[in-house]
Amino acid sequence: MNTVWFDTIIDRTSSLSVKWDRAAIKAICGNPDAEPFWVADMDWQAPPSVLEAAANLAEHGIYGYPTDSMQRHTFCAWAKERHKMALDSEHVIVSQGVLTSLATVVEIFTAEGDGIIVGLPAYQPFIRIVNNAHRSLLCWPLSYDVQQKRFSLDWEALELLLPNAKALIFCSPHNPTGLSFSYDELLTLATLCAKHQVMIISDEIHADLAYEAHHCLLDIAAQAGCRAVVLMAPSKTFNIAGEHYSLTLFTDSEIRDLFVRRREQLFATTPSVTAMTLASAAYKGGGPWLTALVDHLKAEAEFVERYLFETAPSLSFIAPQASFIALIDCSRIIGLVEQDASLHPELYDPAKSPQGGLLSRFFGQRAKVAMNDGSWFGGDAYRHFVRFNFAAPHSRVVAALERMTTAVDELKKRYS
């Protein structure tokens, strides 16, 4: 493995990065000088094949209207090699981003007032899409085993919601819990949804970063007689999220045709020439880099879990099964943090960090580590979590964990 890819520290502070923007950091933790471990992109360069393609495009110097004639075929070849998927390229549409496609599907296949199930904790834009479209949000909390520190799907709760639902927004692998789902779990999900004629919209943007084999919902849903749309992308995989490029997959041609028609009405069709160039290069030549990346992420997740268990046992790392983001359960210290907030309200002022919560303000102010507060993923039920993005050079991850440990130790000394 070429560890240089993941050890090099790159200055992103002047690169239009929202992750490193001081105002954005302040908005989630109140401290603009905190180091960012929040937004789900990586602090490493894209694969060599992508860098080469970007350099060639810059040298060519013309950024005219692109055509996507081979884009679908390139992705289908990737999906077959990476995930053993036999896709019909006619059921694959190149799109301008996962959230744009998800919102379009919600608009087309549901009406105002229709119930849409969203599993909690959830990537917050899912909730915003439902609310913005004036649909009825049906919350499906995942089960959480406090002892095992693991989330799982709550089937009984789902069956109670399905009779009142028109669609279900699913995330596989799951953000923010890091869960990957088995074939049997996905088949159960698709079978239940088919029974109630509920469409599944499956965000599989983290699929390529699964530590073990990823099971795509598409074929499983088709086998179960469930209509489904699957959203995939190279954005998280190859760290090109700013290019807004994705693939939308359909279980049948009727869904695809309605989707294509609505995109054409909105003139929201082809991604930019830069996005298409980089995505193609990633799928054609990024495989060896990705293999090394997944190995690195798996090892780093194991390191973070071990470090906190040995050094800061009050912080419980929810070990992910995919990607580079994970929840940390801070239940054991949240009472002490509340005491700190009552005595130092200036550090916890919601007006200074409207996108944050109690714990994100604590770690931002006391440890200079900026993380998403658990409440961002579903309200107060998740306020005892923070989400930690460990896709950074190892030395930075270690330094952040050390500062977090010190902050917790000082908190205990101060209030215990």
N, C-alpha and C positions, 0 to 999 in steps of 0.2 A: 504494500500500500504506500502511495506517495503521501506521506504525512505532511509535506510542505503545503499541500493544498489546504489543509485544515489547521495549520499552526501559524500561518502568516497573519500578522495583525495589519489590517488595512484601515486607513483613516476614512470614515464615511461622513464626517461632519459637514463637508461642503459639497455633498453629492446629491442634494435634494431628497435625502432619505428622511421619511417621516419618522422612522424608528429612532433616528439620532437628532431629530429636531427638538430644540430646547423647549419651545412652547408646547409641543405635543407631549414631551416627557413631563413637564410641569402639570399638564392637564390630568395626568393619571396618578401622580404621586405628590405633587406640590413642590417638588425640588427640581428645578431645571438642570441642575448639575449632576443628577443621578445618572448612573450608567445604564443604558437600555438593555433589558432582557425581556422585552414585551412583544412587539409586533412580530408576526410569524414570517419573517424572512431571515436569511442566514448572513452572517458577517464574513462570508468567504466569496471569492470570485466564482463565476459560473465555470463549467467545464472547459477545457482547452478547445474543444471543437466549437463551442459557442463564442469564445473570445476570438478565435480565428475568423469565424464568419462575420462577427461584428467589425473586425479590422478590415476585412475585404470589402464589406459594404461601405465603410467610411472612405476607403481608398477609391472606390468606384464613384462615390459622391453624388449619386442620383437617388432620390427618395420618391419616386413616382408611384402611380397607382399599381398595386400588386394583383396577381392572380393566384388563386389557391388550387390550381388544377391537380397538383400532386400531394397536397397537404394531407388529405384524408388517407391516401395510400401509405404515406410515410407513417402516420399514426397507427394504422392497422398493422403494419409490419412490426412496429414497436410493441403493440399490445399482444401480438401473437408470440413474440420472442420473450417478453417480460412476464406476461400473465397467462400465456397459453389460451388467449381469447381468439376465437375464429369469428371475426367481425365482417359483416357485409358493409362495404364502404358506403353504400347508398343510405345506410342508416346512421351515418356519422356526419355531423355538421360542424364545420370550423366556426367558432364563435368568438365574441369579443370579451370573454371572461365568464367565470363561473356564476358570479352573482347576477350579472346581466341576464344570463340564460335562465337562471333559477327564477328570477322575478318575472321573466317573460312566460315561463311555463305556468307559474301561479296565475298570471293574468288570463291566459288562454283557457285553462282547464278548470278554473274555479270562478265563482261569482261572489259578489259582495255578500257578506254574511256567512258564507260557507266555512265550515270548520276545517282547520289545517292543524295537524298534529306536529309538534316540534318536541324532540327529546331534550330534556334538561339534565345537566347544564348544556347550554348551546352556544355556538358561535353567534354572537349577538345580531349580526345582520340578518340571520334567518328570522328572528323575531321582528325586526324592523320591516322586513319585506312583507310579512303577514299583516302587520298593523298598518303599514302604508297603503296596502291594497284593500283595506277595510274588510279583511276576512276575520273570522273568529279564531283566536289563538287557543288551541287545546294543548295544554302543557302535559308532557309525559315524562315525569321525573325518572331517571335511572335509579335503580337500587344501589345503595352504597353500604358496603360491609366495613364498618369502622375497624374491626380487628384485622381483617385481611388487607385493608386499604385498597379496595378494588370495587369498581363499578360493574354493573351488569344490567341487562335488559329486564324490565319488569313486565312480564307477559300479561298478568292479571290486570294491571293498570291499563295496558294497551287495549285489551278487549273491551274494557268499559268505555273507552274513547271512540273506538272505530265506528259504532253505529251513527255517531254524530259528525263524522269526518268525510271530507271529499278527497283530501290528499294528506300525505305524510312526508315531511321533509326529514330525510335521514342523512347521517354523516358517517362514512365508512372508508378508512379508519376514522375514529371519532375524535373530534376536536371539541372540548379540551381534555377529555379523559385519557386519550391515547389508546383506547380499545380497538382491537381488530376483531372481526366477527368471523365465526366458523361458517362453513357451508350449511350446516344444520340450523344454525341460528337464522341465517338469511332465508333459508327455505321456510322456516316457521313464520318469519315476518311476512314473506311474500304470500304464503298460503292464507294467513289471517287477513291480509289486505285484500286479496282476491275475493275472499268470502264476503267482504263488506263493500266490494267495488271501490276501494280506495286506491288512488294512484300513489306510487312511491316516487319521490324526487330524491335521488341519491347523490349527494356530493361526495365524490371519491377523489378529491384533489390531493389527498395524502397517500393514495394507493401505492405509488411507486416507492414510497419510503417505509412500507411495512417491513418489519424485521423478519417475518416469515412470509409464506405464500399469501397473496391477497386474493380473495374471492370476490369477483365483480358481481353485482346484483343482477346485471342485465339478463343473462341466460337463465339464472335461477328464477327470476320473476316471470319470464316467458314460460318456463316449464310449469309454474304454478298457476298460470292464467291471470297473472297480475300485470296491469299496465304500469310501465316504469320509464323514467327518464334518468339517465346516468350522466353525471358531469365530471369530466376529467381534465387535466391540464398539466403542462410541463412547469408551471410556475413555482410551486413549492419544491418540486423534484430537483430542478436545475437552477434555482435561485434567480428566476427571471419574472417574478410576480408583477413587476412594474410594466410589463409588456402587454398585459391583458389579452391573453390568448388561451382559448380552451376548446375542448371537444365535447359536443353534446350527442349522446347516444340514445336510441329509441328502440322500444320493443316492437313497434309496428310502424308502418308507413303513414297511417292516418295521423298519428301524433306528430311525426316528423313534418308532414306537409303543412299542418296547421302552424307549427313552430316557424317553418321557413316563410310562410305567408306573412305572419306577424312581423318577423324581422324585416322583411322587404317593405312593409308598410311604414316601419319606423326608420328605414334606411340605416339599420344597425346590422350590417352584414359582415364584410371582410375586415379582418384586423389589419393593422398597419404593415407596411413592407418590412419594417424592423422586427416587429413581433413574429411575422411569418418566417423571416430569415433565421432568427435565433432559435425558434421552436424547431424548425426542420433540422438545424445543425445539432440541437440537443438530442433529438430522437435518433438521428443517424449516427452520431459519434460519441454520445455522452454515457454509454453503458458502462465502460470500465471505471469512469469517475464515480458514477452512481453506486456501483458495487462497493467501492472503497468508502464512499460517504455513509452508506447504510451500516457497514461494519463499524465505522467510527462513531456514528450516533448511538448504536447499540451499546458499544463499550462506554461511551460517555454517560449514557443513562445509568448504566450499572455503577459507574464511578460516583455520580451524584447521589444515588440511593445509598451506597455504602458510606459515603462521606457524612451525609446527614444522620444516618443511623448511628455512626460511631462518634460523631462530634457534636451534633445538634439533634438529639433524639426527640426534642419537642416539636421538630418539624418533620412530618412524615411525607416522604416522596411517593407519589402514586406512579409507580414504574410504568411507562408507556410501552406499547407493543408496536409502535410505529412513530415515525417522524421525530421532531426535535423540540416539541413542546410538551409540558407535563404539569399537572397540578401538584401543589404542596399543601398538605393539610396542616393548618396552624391552630387547630382546636385547642391545643394545650396552652397556648399563650394568648389567645384572643381576649380573655378576661383581663390579663395584665396590660395588654395594648389599650383596652378601654380605659383603664386607670390612667395610663400615660396620656391618652387623649383628653381626659377630663382635667388633668393638671396642666397640660400644654396645648390648649385649643388652637393656638396660632400655628402649630405644626400640622394640624388635622383639619384645617378650614376647608370645607367643601367648595367654597367659592373659588379657592385657588386651584382645586383639582376636581372639576366637575365630572370628569370621566373616571374618577377613581373611587376608592372605598377605604375603609378603616385600615386594612392590612397593606394595601398598596401605598398608602401614605406613611405608615410605620416604616416599611422597608425603604421607601424612597428617602425619608427624612433621616432615619436612624442608621441606615446601612448604605445609602447612596446606590441602591439597586432598584431600578424601575421595572415593575411587573404589573400585568393586568390583575386587578382585584377580582376575586371570585364572584362578587355580586354582578359584575359585567356580563356574566354568562347565565344569569337567571334570577337575580334578585337576592334578597337576604338569606335565602336557604343555602347559598353558596358563599356567604361572606367570610367563612373561616378558611377559604382557599385563596391561593394566588397561583397564577400560571407563569411558569418559568421557561424561558426560551434558552436552551443550552447549545444552540448552534453558533458558537463563538470559539475562538482559539482557547485551548485548554487553560492557558495561564489566566485568561480573563474569567473563565468559569470558576476556577479555584479562588481567585481573588474575591469574586462576588460572594461565594459561599463562606469564605472567611469573614467578610464584613457582616453577612447575615448572622453568622454564629456569634460574633462579638456583640452585635446589637441585641440578640436574644439573651445572651448571658448578662449583659448590663441591665436589661429589662427585669430579669429575675432578681438580680441583686437590689434593684431599686424598689421593687414592689412586693417581693415575696416575704 
